[in-house]
């Protein structure tokens, strides 16, 4: 349990907690927007194509190494 020496200490702590809450709220909104942007059809398609391309390149390299 925290012991406060004055009302000023209490007010300062309440202000600090209020600011932390506001920062958390802004961070949550930002993360939501980022997630929403990441789930657009264009982004999903782009990520899928990039993934397929990486796997195709890796497969070509492996086939060259093993001599196929």
N, CA, C and O of each residue as an XYZ file, in Angstrom:
272
protein
N       0.842     -1.171      0.000
C       0.000      0.000      0.000
C       0.892      1.241      0.000
O       1.839      1.349      0.780
N       0.566      2.167     -0.890
C       1.352      3.382     -0.996
C       0.830      4.417     -0.004
O      -0.377      4.578      0.176
N       1.756      5.104      0.625
C       1.397      6.156      1.581
C       1.715      7.508      0.949
O       2.833      7.744      0.490
N       0.740      8.371      0.933
C       0.900      9.706      0.365
C       1.122     10.709      1.491
O       0.547     10.595      2.573
N       1.973     11.697      1.208
C       2.290     12.707      2.217
C       1.455     13.969      2.079
O       1.369     14.775      3.006
N       0.832     14.135      0.897
C       0.020     15.334      0.697
C      -1.000     15.082     -0.410
O      -0.915     14.109     -1.159
N      -1.961     15.988     -0.483
C      -2.935     15.898     -1.559
C      -2.269     16.155     -2.910
O      -2.717     15.646     -3.938
N      -1.208     16.939     -2.899
C      -0.464     17.205     -4.131
C       0.121     15.902     -4.690
O       0.101     15.680     -5.901
N       0.636     15.051     -3.811
C       1.162     13.751     -4.244
C       0.053     12.897     -4.870
O       0.264     12.230     -5.883
N      -1.102     12.929     -4.262
C      -2.237     12.159     -4.771
C      -2.658     12.685     -6.138
O      -2.893     11.908     -7.064
N      -2.752     14.001     -6.261
C      -3.142     14.607     -7.532
C      -2.120     14.313     -8.633
O      -2.491     14.066     -9.780
N      -0.842     14.340     -8.279
C       0.195     14.044     -9.256
C       0.088     12.597     -9.732
O       0.210     12.320    -10.925
N      -0.136     11.692     -8.807
C      -0.287     10.280     -9.179
C      -1.529     10.069    -10.049
O      -1.485      9.308    -11.015
N      -2.627     10.733     -9.715
C      -3.842     10.614    -10.527
C      -3.616     11.156    -11.931
O      -4.096     10.576    -12.905
N      -2.895     12.255    -12.042
C      -2.586     12.814    -13.365
C      -1.714     11.849    -14.163
O      -1.920     11.660    -15.362
N      -0.747     11.247    -13.493
C       0.134     10.277    -14.145
C      -0.675      9.067    -14.635
O      -0.480      8.608    -15.760
N      -1.558      8.562    -13.814
C      -2.391      7.421    -14.208
C      -3.323      7.784    -15.364
O      -3.561      6.972    -16.259
N      -3.842      9.002    -15.337
C      -4.708      9.462    -16.420
C      -3.939      9.521    -17.739
O      -4.458      9.115    -18.779
N      -2.709     10.024    -17.701
C      -1.881     10.094    -18.906
C      -1.524      8.698    -19.407
O      -1.513      8.458    -20.614
N      -1.233      7.780    -18.494
C      -0.930      6.407    -18.894
C      -2.141      5.766    -19.566
O      -2.003      5.031    -20.543
N      -3.317      6.048    -19.037
C      -4.546      5.512    -19.624
C      -4.749      6.077    -21.027
O      -5.125      5.347    -21.944
N      -4.502      7.367    -21.192
C      -4.656      8.000    -22.498
C      -3.651      7.429    -23.509
O      -4.003      7.179    -24.661
N      -2.418      7.225    -23.080
C      -1.397      6.630    -23.948
C      -1.814      5.220    -24.359
O      -1.677      4.842    -25.523
N      -2.313      4.458    -23.417
C      -2.777      3.099    -23.715
C      -3.916      3.105    -24.718
O      -3.965      2.258    -25.610
N      -4.820      4.041    -24.580
C      -5.954      4.149    -25.492
C      -5.481      4.497    -26.903
O      -5.959      3.917    -27.879
N      -4.547      5.440    -27.014
C      -4.011      5.826    -28.327
C      -3.257      4.656    -28.949
O      -3.387      4.408    -30.148
N      -2.472      3.935    -28.155
C      -1.747      2.769    -28.666
C      -2.701      1.693    -29.167
O      -2.456      1.075    -30.203
N      -3.770      1.471    -28.444
C      -4.767      0.480    -28.853
C      -5.409      0.871    -30.176
O      -5.588      0.026    -31.054
N      -5.757      2.146    -30.325
C      -6.346      2.619    -31.582
C      -5.360      2.449    -32.733
O      -5.749      2.039    -33.827
N      -4.084      2.762    -32.496
C      -3.066      2.625    -33.525
C      -2.909      1.163    -33.947
O      -2.856      0.860    -35.139
N      -2.835      0.273    -32.983
C      -2.696     -1.156    -33.293
C      -3.920     -1.687    -34.049
O      -3.789     -2.529    -34.937
N      -5.098     -1.194    -33.695
C      -6.309     -1.596    -34.406
C      -6.240     -1.155    -35.867
O      -6.570     -1.928    -36.767
N      -5.812      0.079    -36.102
C      -5.692      0.578    -37.470
C      -4.646     -0.216    -38.251
O      -4.847     -0.517    -39.427
N      -3.540     -0.554    -37.606
C      -2.506     -1.346    -38.269
C      -3.033     -2.735    -38.627
O      -2.764     -3.246    -39.714
N      -3.772     -3.333    -37.721
C      -4.344     -4.660    -37.984
C      -5.366     -4.573    -39.108
O      -5.410     -5.445    -39.976
N      -6.174     -3.545    -39.099
C      -7.175     -3.364    -40.144
C      -6.498     -3.196    -41.507
O      -6.957     -3.759    -42.501
N      -5.410     -2.425    -41.554
C      -4.674     -2.236    -42.806
C      -4.028     -3.539    -43.272
O      -3.955     -3.808    -44.472
N      -3.561     -4.344    -42.324
C      -2.889     -5.602    -42.670
C      -3.874     -6.639    -43.204
O      -3.465     -7.605    -43.847
N      -5.140     -6.451    -42.948
C      -6.136     -7.439    -43.367
C      -6.922     -7.027    -44.605
O      -7.976     -7.596    -44.887
N      -6.422     -6.047    -45.343
C      -7.095     -5.679    -46.583
C      -6.806     -6.747    -47.627
O      -5.755     -7.385    -47.571
N      -7.705     -6.955    -48.570
C      -7.468     -7.971    -49.602
C      -6.159     -7.756    -50.364
O      -5.458     -8.717    -50.678
N      -5.831     -6.502    -50.659
C      -4.595     -6.224    -51.404
C      -3.369     -6.637    -50.608
O      -2.433     -7.204    -51.170
N      -3.359     -6.365    -49.322
C      -2.217     -6.725    -48.482
C      -2.111     -8.234    -48.335
O      -1.015     -8.790    -48.404
N      -3.223     -8.888    -48.136
C      -3.219    -10.351    -48.004
C      -2.700    -10.985    -49.291
O      -1.869    -11.892    -49.245
N      -3.186    -10.511    -50.439
C      -2.745    -11.046    -51.723
C      -1.252    -10.798    -51.930
O      -0.524    -11.686    -52.374
N      -0.810     -9.599    -51.610
C       0.606     -9.253    -51.760
C       1.481    -10.147    -50.887
O       2.517    -10.633    -51.343
N       1.079    -10.366    -49.654
C       1.842    -11.241    -48.753
C       1.849    -12.683    -49.250
O       2.857    -13.380    -49.128
N       0.736    -13.125    -49.804
C       0.645    -14.481    -50.337
C       1.592    -14.661    -51.522
O       2.309    -15.659    -51.601
N       1.593    -13.698    -52.439
C       2.471    -13.767    -53.605
C       3.939    -13.755    -53.166
O       4.747    -14.522    -53.689
N       4.282    -12.894    -52.217
C       5.664    -12.825    -51.728
C       6.076    -14.140    -51.083
O       7.203    -14.599    -51.270
N       5.184    -14.738    -50.336
C       5.486    -16.009    -49.680
C       5.714    -17.116    -50.705
O       6.655    -17.900    -50.582
N       4.856    -17.173    -51.705
C       5.004    -18.185    -52.753
C       6.318    -17.983    -53.500
O       7.012    -18.952    -53.807
N       6.661    -16.736    -53.793
C       7.905    -16.450    -54.505
C       9.120    -16.884    -53.684
O      10.055    -17.471    -54.229
N       9.115    -16.603    -52.394
C      10.236    -17.013    -51.529
C      10.383    -18.529    -51.514
O      11.494    -19.057    -51.581
N       9.253    -19.222    -51.426
C       9.313    -20.688    -51.403
C       9.795    -21.246    -52.737
O      10.525    -22.237    -52.763
N       9.401    -20.628    -53.835
C       9.843    -21.075    -55.153
C      11.344    -20.882    -55.314
O      12.028    -21.750    -55.857
N      11.855    -19.758    -54.850
C      13.298    -19.494    -54.921
C      14.056    -20.500    -54.063
O      15.070    -21.049    -54.493
N      13.568    -20.736    -52.865
C      14.225    -21.699    -51.973
C      14.218    -23.090    -52.596
O      15.212    -23.811    -52.503
N      13.126    -23.472    -53.223
C      13.035    -24.778    -53.872
C      14.033    -24.895    -55.021
O      14.656    -25.944    -55.189
N      14.197    -23.826    -55.821
C      15.177    -23.838    -56.912
C      16.590    -24.014    -56.373
O      17.387    -24.768    -56.932
N      16.894    -23.318    -55.289
C      18.232    -23.415    -54.690
C      18.481    -24.831    -54.184
O      19.554    -25.391    -54.409
N      17.512    -25.404    -53.512
C      17.662    -26.760    -52.988
C      17.822    -27.747    -54.136
O      18.655    -28.651    -54.059
N      17.048    -27.590    -55.185
C      17.157    -28.490    -56.342
C      18.529    -28.375    -57.008
O      19.070    -29.383    -57.463
N      19.104    -27.170    -57.074
C      20.449    -27.020    -57.641
C      21.490    -27.679    -56.770
O      22.446    -28.273    -57.270
N      21.304    -27.575    -55.451
C      22.267    -28.176    -54.519
C      22.248    -29.682    -54.624
O      23.305    -30.312    -54.644
N      21.060    -30.278    -54.693
C      20.984    -31.751    -54.722
C      21.093    -32.299    -56.147
O      21.130    -33.515    -56.332
N      21.147    -31.414    -57.170
C      21.418    -31.830    -58.524
C      20.228    -32.296    -59.312
O      20.383    -33.156    -60.180
N      19.082    -31.792    -59.066
C      17.894    -32.182    -59.839
C      17.689    -31.249    -60.988
O      16.741    -31.412    -61.755
